[in-house]
Amino acid sequence: MDEPDFLATRFETQRDRLRAVAYRMLGSLAEAEDAVQEAWLRLARSDTDAVANLDGWLTTVVSRICLDMLRSRKSRREESLDTHVPDPIVASPDVDPAQQAVLADSVGLALLVVLETLNPAERLAFVLHDMFGVPFDEIAPIVGRTPATATQLASRARRRVRGAALPDVDVPAQREVIEAFTAAARDGDFEALLAVLDPDVVLRVDAGAAGPSRLVRGAATVARNALLFQQEGPGRQWVLINGAPGVVSILDGRPFAVFSPTVRGGRIVEINILADPERLAQLDLPEPTDV
């Protein structure tokens, strides 16, 4: 096997891991793919004979690319940070058990929302260390800090992330709660909606340029929004969203929104809805079925 083929083979063995790093760093599937592809181009142009640890080198390169991308998008995201919903990973609920295990291990959408609030250096330090076990002495040169400062960055991020809405581990039980919510919304049953909503539930709707995007808090307000949404009459297709039960809303045979609730303690504590037509068109969504 010649050198280019050898590098391509080694890179392909790392592609999924590098994409996972980039996705957690960026919260965008398209940008994550771009970052991984750029890493491949840099590898192809590099003198790999001087690289002692190719896997570590690739992680560093992808991380630097993601850091630059985060810094360049900062001003754009400040305008819509409260209502921005990261790209969801959507799969059919009848995927094979092996794929379900991978999805269940993926980072939840609610956690990605919290990661969006971190500054780029904090996000990188947390993702690399806490999610992928990269030592701080390797993280430090990427962010241009000392290992001690990199440790502090991750610690600050960890305190923010600790408040993220993490779902219950029982997937069937999650779906039962979400089914109760959708049934109550369909029937216009305000009290039944309140029964499945946490008192401090957060609803985030990202409609992009199509608007309006909104962020609302509290069970009563979220319940009223659910009743209004249901009046639009979309169909529903059950899916897995980042490994947890969710719904793709179908209107006139086309995806209208991705509905991702987080169930904890038997109640919905957070709902993230992506309703941006441009971004929905870029997602790899299951084919609509009769619902």
Solvent accessible surface area in square Angstrom, and as a share of the most:
residue,aa,sasa,rsa
1,M,171,0.76
2,D,85,0.44
3,E,88,0.39
4,P,88,0.56
5,D,76,0.39
6,F,89,0.37
7,L,14,0.07
8,A,37,0.29
9,T,66,0.38
10,R,78,0.29
11,F,2,0.01
12,E,95,0.43
13,T,93,0.54
14,Q,28,0.12
15,R,47,0.17
16,D,102,0.53
17,R,78,0.28
18,L,0,0.00
19,R,72,0.26
20,A,27,0.21
21,V,0,0.00
22,A,0,0.00
23,Y,6,0.02
24,R,35,0.13
25,M,0,0.00
26,L,0,0.00
27,G,1,0.01
28,S,13,0.08
29,L,55,0.28
30,A,55,0.43
31,E,40,0.18
32,A,0,0.00
33,E,66,0.30
34,D,88,0.45
35,A,0,0.00
36,V,0,0.00
37,Q,77,0.34
38,E,52,0.23
39,A,0,0.00
40,W,59,0.21
41,L,75,0.37
42,R,86,0.31
43,L,0,0.00
44,A,60,0.46
45,R,167,0.61
46,S,43,0.28
47,D,98,0.51
48,T,23,0.13
49,D,134,0.69
50,A,86,0.67
51,V,33,0.19
52,A,114,0.89
53,N,96,0.49
54,L,16,0.08
55,D,48,0.25
56,G,24,0.23
57,W,64,0.22
58,L,0,0.00
59,T,10,0.06
60,T,40,0.23
61,V,14,0.08
62,V,0,0.00
63,S,0,0.00
64,R,95,0.35
65,I,10,0.05
66,C,0,0.00
67,L,4,0.02
68,D,83,0.43
69,M,45,0.20
70,L,11,0.06
71,R,119,0.44
72,S,91,0.59
73,R,14,0.05
74,K,112,0.47
75,S,82,0.53
76,R,131,0.48
77,R,29,0.11
78,E,111,0.50
79,E,156,0.70
80,S,50,0.32
81,L,60,0.30
82,D,97,0.50
83,T,20,0.12
84,H,14,0.06
85,V,1,0.00
86,P,0,0.00
87,D,14,0.07
88,P,1,0.01
89,I,51,0.26
90,V,16,0.09
91,A,10,0.08
92,S,35,0.23
93,P,49,0.31
94,D,119,0.62
95,V,25,0.14
96,D,79,0.41
97,P,113,0.71
98,A,74,0.57
99,Q,78,0.35
100,Q,73,0.33
101,A,64,0.50
102,V,106,0.61
103,L,11,0.06
104,A,70,0.54
105,D,121,0.63
106,S,22,0.14
107,V,12,0.07
108,G,24,0.23
109,L,8,0.04
110,A,5,0.04
111,L,24,0.12
112,L,0,0.00
113,V,11,0.07
114,V,28,0.16
115,L,0,0.00
116,E,17,0.08
117,T,53,0.31
118,L,13,0.06
119,N,65,0.33
120,P,22,0.14
121,A,7,0.05
122,E,15,0.07
123,R,5,0.02
124,L,0,0.00
125,A,0,0.00
126,F,13,0.05
127,V,0,0.00
128,L,0,0.00
129,H,60,0.27
130,D,56,0.29
131,M,54,0.24
132,F,58,0.24
133,G,57,0.55
134,V,20,0.12
135,P,65,0.41
136,F,35,0.14
137,D,94,0.48
138,E,90,0.40
139,I,0,0.00
140,A,3,0.03
141,P,77,0.48
142,I,11,0.06
143,V,8,0.05
144,G,62,0.60
145,R,102,0.37
146,T,80,0.47
147,P,65,0.41
148,A,66,0.51
149,T,42,0.24
150,A,0,0.00
151,T,58,0.34
152,Q,103,0.46
153,L,2,0.01
154,A,0,0.00
155,S,34,0.22
156,R,95,0.35
157,A,0,0.00
158,R,78,0.28
159,R,135,0.49
160,R,119,0.43
161,V,19,0.11
162,R,169,0.62
163,G,66,0.64
164,A,3,0.02
165,A,9,0.07
166,L,98,0.49
167,P,52,0.33
168,D,39,0.20
169,V,148,0.85
170,D,73,0.38
171,V,56,0.32
172,P,93,0.59
173,A,39,0.30
174,Q,5,0.02
175,R,79,0.29
176,E,117,0.52
177,V,21,0.12
178,I,0,0.00
179,E,69,0.31
180,A,43,0.34
181,F,10,0.04
182,T,14,0.08
183,A,31,0.24
184,A,5,0.04
185,A,8,0.06
186,R,124,0.45
187,D,101,0.52
188,G,46,0.44
189,D,61,0.32
190,F,59,0.25
191,E,123,0.55
192,A,37,0.29
193,L,0,0.00
194,L,50,0.25
195,A,62,0.48
196,V,21,0.12
197,L,1,0.01
198,D,37,0.19
199,P,83,0.52
200,D,113,0.59
201,V,0,0.00
202,V,20,0.11
203,L,9,0.04
204,R,23,0.09
205,V,11,0.06
206,D,9,0.05
207,A,8,0.06
208,G,31,0.30
209,A,107,0.83
210,A,67,0.52
211,G,33,0.32
212,P,106,0.67
213,S,42,0.27
214,R,83,0.30
215,L,52,0.26
216,V,27,0.16
217,R,153,0.56
218,G,20,0.19
219,A,14,0.11
220,A,42,0.32
221,T,45,0.26
222,V,1,0.01
223,A,0,0.00
224,R,125,0.46
225,N,21,0.11
226,A,10,0.08
227,L,38,0.19
228,L,112,0.56
229,F,47,0.20
230,Q,34,0.15
231,Q,141,0.63
232,E,96,0.43
233,G,50,0.48
234,P,7,0.05
235,G,25,0.24
236,R,58,0.21
237,Q,15,0.07
238,W,52,0.18
239,V,2,0.01
240,L,15,0.08
241,I,4,0.02
242,N,7,0.04
243,G,9,0.09
244,A,19,0.15
245,P,5,0.03
246,G,0,0.00
247,V,2,0.01
248,V,3,0.02
249,S,2,0.02
250,I,17,0.08
251,L,64,0.32
252,D,135,0.70
253,G,52,0.50
254,R,178,0.65
255,P,50,0.31
256,F,63,0.26
257,A,0,0.00
258,V,1,0.01
259,F,15,0.06
260,S,9,0.06
261,P,4,0.02
262,T,10,0.06
263,V,1,0.01
264,R,107,0.39
265,G,71,0.68
266,G,38,0.37
267,R,96,0.35
268,I,0,0.00
269,V,19,0.11
270,E,19,0.08
271,I,2,0.01
272,N,1,0.01
273,I,13,0.06
274,L,1,0.01
275,A,20,0.16
276,D,14,0.07
277,P,75,0.47
278,E,123,0.55
279,R,45,0.17
280,L,12,0.06
281,A,88,0.68
282,Q,135,0.60
283,L,22,0.11
284,D,127,0.66
285,L,30,0.15
286,P,28,0.17
287,E,140,0.63
288,P,54,0.34
289,T,84,0.49
290,D,151,0.78
291,V,101,0.58
